[in-house]
Amino acid sequence: MRKPCAFAIGMGLLAHPATAQEAGAGLPHASTDLFSIILSAHWVVQAVMLVLALAAFVALTIMVQKIAELTLAFRALRRSAQKLSEANDLTAAVRAMAAQRDAATQMVRVAHEEFHALVDFPADPAYGHAAQQRTRLAMERIEAAALARLRAGSGLLASIGATAPFVGLFGTVFGIMNAFLAIAETKTTSLAVVAPGIAEALFATAIGLLAAIPAVLIYNALSRRIASFRRGLADAAAQIERLLSRDLDRRSAAKFAKSV
């Protein structure tokens, strides 16, 4: 006796809709709501989604914090640069920047202290050169500390950008594994069986990308802004060294005039 072909069985199901409905009645109902997908996902996939959502929130929080910090830092740096360009010596610069607490102001004060420490020394160029070297070292440390404060949190952004896609991939693999287990349990390859597992797997991938892409973009933008701030701070340090060199020349000229 010949067995009926698959085409004949399919035509029979189309001819009898009630039979087709009865055939799919035992399959699970897949919701298309994203919130329902999250709630119905495996707890491991839910944990992956939660970690990635927290990572995205941390990246956005760091972005807001760094925007505020960099805005204030650049505003103070522009104010200090303007006062340095208007000052004729270190004393005038210190007085003009007395109310400020930024890195450029700290550099000016260090240079002013080093210059006034030479009062008890003879007007020998060697002492002036040593004072310039000490001032340069102190300004380098001030610059490094200011940049370290601005870079705080950027390492976390880099970690999120590098690891979030792989964490999402772990959730994807686990979701697809659940889909294959559902096939083995129901002994059918219907899309209604594998769709929930595949949906939660793809959603985990999407959340991983949603966490990684902003983190990478924020990290790159933050690196560019910090590099720009470093150039501005280097310009301020050059102006301070110019004022210090001018004050040293005046001191040497005054000592020489007294000796003559």
C-alpha positions as CSV (number, residue, x, y, z in Angstrom):
1,M,0.0,0.0,0.0
2,R,1.4,3.4,-1.0
3,K,1.9,6.1,1.6
4,P,0.3,9.5,1.0
5,C,2.8,12.1,-0.1
6,A,3.5,15.3,1.9
7,F,1.7,17.4,-0.8
8,A,-1.4,15.4,-0.3
9,I,-1.2,15.8,3.5
10,G,-0.7,19.5,3.1
11,M,-3.7,19.8,0.7
12,G,-5.8,17.9,3.2
13,L,-4.9,20.3,6.0
14,L,-5.8,23.2,3.7
15,A,-9.1,21.6,2.9
16,H,-9.9,21.0,6.5
17,P,-8.8,24.1,8.5
18,A,-10.0,22.6,11.8
19,T,-7.5,19.8,11.3
20,A,-4.6,22.3,10.8
21,Q,-5.7,24.2,13.9
22,E,-5.8,21.0,15.9
23,A,-2.3,20.1,14.6
24,G,-0.8,23.4,15.9
25,A,-2.9,23.6,19.1
26,G,-0.2,21.9,21.1
27,L,2.6,24.3,20.1
28,P,3.6,27.2,22.4
29,H,2.4,30.7,21.7
30,A,5.2,33.1,20.9
31,S,4.6,36.7,22.0
32,T,6.0,39.5,19.8
33,D,6.2,42.0,22.7
34,L,9.8,42.7,23.7
35,F,8.9,43.0,27.3
36,S,7.2,39.6,27.2
37,I,10.3,38.2,25.5
38,I,12.5,39.4,28.3
39,L,10.1,38.0,31.0
40,S,9.8,34.6,29.2
41,A,13.6,34.3,28.5
42,H,15.8,31.8,30.4
43,W,17.2,33.3,33.7
44,V,20.8,33.1,32.3
45,V,19.7,35.2,29.3
46,Q,17.9,37.6,31.6
47,A,21.0,38.0,33.7
48,V,23.0,38.8,30.5
49,M,20.4,41.4,29.5
50,L,20.5,42.9,32.9
51,V,24.3,43.2,32.9
52,L,24.3,44.7,29.5
53,A,21.6,47.2,30.4
54,L,23.6,48.3,33.5
55,A,26.7,48.6,31.3
56,A,24.8,50.9,28.9
57,F,23.5,53.0,31.9
58,V,27.1,53.3,33.3
59,A,28.4,54.4,29.9
60,L,25.7,57.1,29.6
61,T,26.4,58.2,33.2
62,I,30.1,58.6,32.6
63,M,29.3,60.6,29.4
64,V,27.2,63.1,31.3
65,Q,29.8,63.4,34.1
66,K,32.7,63.9,31.7
67,I,30.8,66.5,29.6
68,A,30.3,68.5,32.8
69,E,33.9,68.1,33.9
70,L,35.4,68.9,30.5
71,T,33.2,71.9,30.1
72,L,34.3,73.4,33.5
73,A,38.0,72.5,32.8
74,F,38.0,74.2,29.4
75,R,36.2,77.2,30.7
76,A,38.8,77.6,33.5
77,L,41.7,77.0,31.1
78,R,40.5,79.7,28.7
79,R,40.2,82.1,31.6
80,S,43.7,81.3,32.8
81,A,45.2,81.5,29.3
82,Q,43.7,85.0,28.8
83,K,45.1,86.3,32.1
84,L,48.5,84.8,31.4
85,S,48.6,86.5,28.1
86,E,47.7,89.8,29.7
87,A,50.2,89.5,32.6
88,N,53.6,91.1,32.4
89,D,55.3,89.0,35.1
90,L,54.5,86.1,37.5
91,T,53.4,88.4,40.3
92,A,50.7,90.0,38.2
93,A,49.6,86.6,36.9
94,V,49.3,85.3,40.5
95,R,47.3,88.3,41.6
96,A,45.0,88.1,38.5
97,M,44.4,84.3,39.1
98,A,44.1,84.4,42.9
99,A,40.4,83.3,42.9
100,Q,41.0,80.3,40.6
101,R,41.9,76.7,41.5
102,D,42.5,75.1,38.1
103,A,45.7,73.4,36.9
104,A,47.1,76.5,35.1
105,T,46.7,78.5,38.3
106,Q,48.6,75.9,40.3
107,M,51.4,76.1,37.7
108,V,51.7,79.8,38.1
109,R,51.9,79.6,41.8
110,V,54.7,77.0,41.6
111,A,56.7,79.2,39.2
112,H,56.1,82.2,41.5
113,E,57.3,80.3,44.5
114,E,60.4,79.0,42.7
115,F,61.3,82.5,41.5
116,H,60.9,84.1,45.0
117,A,63.0,81.3,46.5
118,L,66.0,82.8,44.6
119,V,66.0,85.9,46.7
120,D,68.9,84.7,48.9
121,F,70.9,83.4,46.0
122,P,73.3,85.4,43.7
123,A,72.2,86.4,40.2
124,D,74.0,83.5,38.7
125,P,72.4,82.0,35.5
126,A,73.0,78.5,36.9
127,Y,70.5,79.2,39.8
128,G,68.0,80.5,37.3
129,H,68.4,77.5,35.1
130,A,67.9,75.2,38.1
131,A,64.7,77.1,39.1
132,Q,63.4,76.7,35.6
133,Q,64.1,72.9,35.7
134,R,62.3,72.6,39.1
135,T,59.4,74.6,37.8
136,R,59.1,72.4,34.7
137,L,59.1,69.2,36.7
138,A,56.4,70.6,39.1
139,M,54.2,71.7,36.2
140,E,54.6,68.3,34.5
141,R,53.3,66.6,37.7
142,I,50.4,69.1,37.9
143,E,49.5,68.4,34.3
144,A,49.7,64.6,34.8
145,A,47.3,64.9,37.9
146,A,44.8,67.0,35.9
147,L,44.8,64.6,33.0
148,A,44.4,61.6,35.3
149,R,41.3,63.2,36.9
150,L,39.8,63.8,33.4
151,R,40.6,60.2,32.3
152,A,39.0,58.6,35.3
153,G,36.2,56.3,34.0
154,S,37.6,56.1,30.5
155,G,39.1,52.7,31.2
156,L,35.6,51.4,32.2
157,L,34.2,52.8,28.9
158,A,36.9,50.9,27.0
159,S,36.1,47.7,28.9
160,I,32.4,48.0,28.2
161,G,33.1,48.7,24.5
162,A,35.4,45.7,24.2
163,T,33.4,43.1,26.2
164,A,29.7,44.0,25.7
165,P,29.4,42.3,22.3
166,F,30.9,39.1,23.6
167,V,28.6,39.1,26.7
168,G,25.7,39.6,24.3
169,L,27.1,36.7,22.2
170,F,27.1,34.5,25.2
171,G,23.4,35.2,25.7
172,T,22.8,34.6,22.0
173,V,24.5,31.2,22.2
174,F,22.5,30.2,25.3
175,G,19.2,31.3,23.6
176,I,19.8,29.3,20.5
177,M,20.7,26.3,22.7
178,N,17.3,26.7,24.3
179,A,15.7,26.7,20.9
180,F,17.4,23.4,20.0
181,L,16.4,21.9,23.3
182,A,12.8,22.9,22.6
183,I,13.0,21.1,19.3
184,A,14.2,18.0,21.1
185,E,11.5,18.2,23.7
186,T,8.5,18.8,21.4
187,K,9.9,16.6,18.6
188,T,8.9,19.1,16.0
189,T,10.8,21.7,13.9
190,S,8.0,24.2,13.8
191,L,9.0,27.9,13.9
192,A,6.5,28.3,16.7
193,V,8.7,26.1,18.9
194,V,12.1,27.7,18.1
195,A,11.0,31.3,17.7
196,P,11.0,32.2,21.4
197,G,14.6,31.0,21.9
198,I,15.8,32.6,18.8
199,A,14.0,35.9,19.7
200,E,15.6,36.1,23.1
201,A,19.0,35.2,21.6
202,L,18.8,38.0,19.0
203,F,17.5,40.5,21.7
204,A,20.6,39.7,23.8
205,T,22.8,40.5,20.9
206,A,21.0,43.8,20.3
207,I,21.4,44.9,23.9
208,G,25.1,44.0,23.7
209,L,25.5,46.2,20.7
210,L,23.4,48.9,22.3
211,A,25.9,48.9,25.2
212,A,29.1,48.6,23.2
213,I,28.6,51.2,20.4
214,P,27.8,54.2,22.7
215,A,30.7,53.2,25.0
216,V,33.2,53.2,22.1
217,L,31.9,56.5,20.7
218,I,32.0,58.1,24.1
219,Y,35.5,56.8,24.7
220,N,36.8,58.2,21.4
221,A,35.2,61.6,21.9
222,L,36.5,61.7,25.5
223,S,40.1,60.9,24.2
224,R,39.9,63.7,21.6
225,R,38.7,66.3,24.2
226,I,41.4,65.3,26.7
227,A,44.0,65.6,24.0
228,S,42.8,69.0,23.2
229,F,42.8,70.0,26.9
230,R,46.4,68.7,27.2
231,R,47.5,70.9,24.3
232,G,45.8,73.9,25.9
233,L,47.5,73.2,29.2
234,A,50.9,72.8,27.5
235,D,50.3,76.3,25.9
236,A,49.6,77.7,29.4
237,A,52.8,76.0,30.8
238,A,54.8,77.6,27.9
239,Q,53.4,81.0,28.8
240,I,54.3,80.5,32.4
241,E,57.9,79.5,31.5
242,R,58.1,82.6,29.4
243,L,57.1,84.8,32.3
244,L,59.5,83.0,34.6
245,S,62.4,83.5,32.1
246,R,61.5,87.2,31.8
247,D,61.5,87.6,35.6
248,L,64.8,85.9,35.8
249,D,66.3,88.2,33.2
250,R,65.0,91.2,35.1
251,R,66.5,89.9,38.3
252,S,69.9,89.4,36.7
253,A,69.8,92.8,35.1
254,A,68.9,94.4,38.4
255,K,71.7,92.6,40.2
256,F,74.2,93.5,37.5
257,A,73.1,97.2,37.7
258,K,73.7,97.3,41.4
259,S,77.1,95.7,41.1
260,V,78.1,98.3,38.6
